[in-house]
């Protein structure tokens, strides 16, 4: 090959796989990113996520026509928010949870 493109793409694919990007081999030597397992990071706060979710849900449910893209986007947004919430819970330590419980009971 003149530009060594195949080697560069192969090395890039290996680097991306090491970073956690899911790849699927379509046929021998042809790869693509598996979009069903790839959840890109969207940085939104709780209020922005709720606004996006409610607007998408309204679009998906309250029209006469099917909106498969809106439903798919809503599922991805919900999965992304769920994934972030679960990772935050895992990072909480037991002592932090006890402190929060004490501070809540103190405010009553």
C-alpha positions in Angstrom: 0.0 0.0 0.0 1.2 3.4 -0.8 0.1 5.3 2.3 0.1 2.4 4.8 -3.5 3.2 5.5 -4.5 -0.4 6.5 -1.8 -0.4 9.3 -2.8 3.1 10.6 -6.5 2.1 10.7 -5.7 -1.2 12.4 -3.6 0.6 15.1 -6.4 3.2 15.6 -9.0 0.4 16.0 -6.8 -1.3 18.6 -6.3 1.9 20.5 -10.1 2.6 20.5 -10.8 -0.9 21.6 -8.4 -0.4 24.5 -10.3 2.7 25.5 -13.5 0.7 25.6 -15.2 1.4 22.2 -17.2 -1.7 21.1 -16.3 -2.9 17.6 -18.1 -5.5 15.5 -16.5 -7.4 12.6 -18.9 -7.1 9.6 -16.9 -9.4 7.4 -13.3 -10.5 7.3 -11.2 -7.4 7.7 -14.1 -4.9 7.9 -15.0 -3.4 11.3 -17.5 -0.9 12.6 -18.4 0.6 15.9 -21.4 -1.1 17.5 -23.8 1.8 18.0 -26.2 -0.3 20.0 -23.6 -0.7 22.8 -21.9 2.7 22.5 -23.3 5.3 24.8 -21.6 8.6 24.3 -21.2 11.0 27.2 -23.6 13.8 27.3 -23.0 16.3 30.1 -26.3 17.6 31.3 -27.5 18.3 34.7 -30.6 16.8 36.3 -33.0 19.6 35.2 -31.7 19.6 31.5 -32.1 15.8 31.4 -35.6 15.9 32.8 -36.5 18.6 30.2 -35.1 16.5 27.4 -36.8 13.3 28.6 -40.2 14.9 29.1 -40.1 16.6 25.7 -39.1 13.4 23.9 -41.7 11.4 25.8 -44.4 13.9 24.8 -43.3 13.8 21.2 -43.3 10.0 21.2 -46.7 9.5 22.9 -48.9 12.4 21.9 -48.7 12.5 18.2 -50.6 10.4 15.6 -47.5 9.2 13.9 -44.8 6.8 15.2 -41.5 8.4 16.1 -39.0 5.6 16.4 -36.1 8.0 16.6 -37.6 9.9 19.5 -38.3 6.7 21.3 -34.7 5.5 20.7 -33.3 8.8 21.9 -35.5 8.6 25.0 -34.2 5.1 25.8 -30.6 6.2 25.3 -31.0 9.3 27.5 -32.7 7.2 30.2 -29.9 4.6 30.0 -27.2 7.3 30.2 -28.8 8.9 33.2 -29.3 5.5 34.9 -25.7 4.6 34.2 -24.4 7.9 35.7 -26.7 7.5 38.8 -25.4 4.0 39.4 -21.8 5.0 39.1 -22.3 7.9 41.6 -23.9 5.5 44.1 -21.0 3.1 43.8 -18.6 6.0 44.6 -20.4 6.9 47.8 -18.7 5.6 50.8 -20.6 4.1 53.8 -19.4 7.0 56.1 -20.7 9.6 53.7 -24.1 7.9 53.7 -24.2 7.9 57.5 -23.3 11.6 57.6 -26.1 12.4 55.2 -28.6 10.4 57.3 -27.5 12.2 60.4 -27.8 15.6 58.8 -31.3 14.9 57.5 -32.5 13.8 60.9 -30.9 16.8 62.6 -32.8 19.2 60.3 -36.3 17.8 61.2 
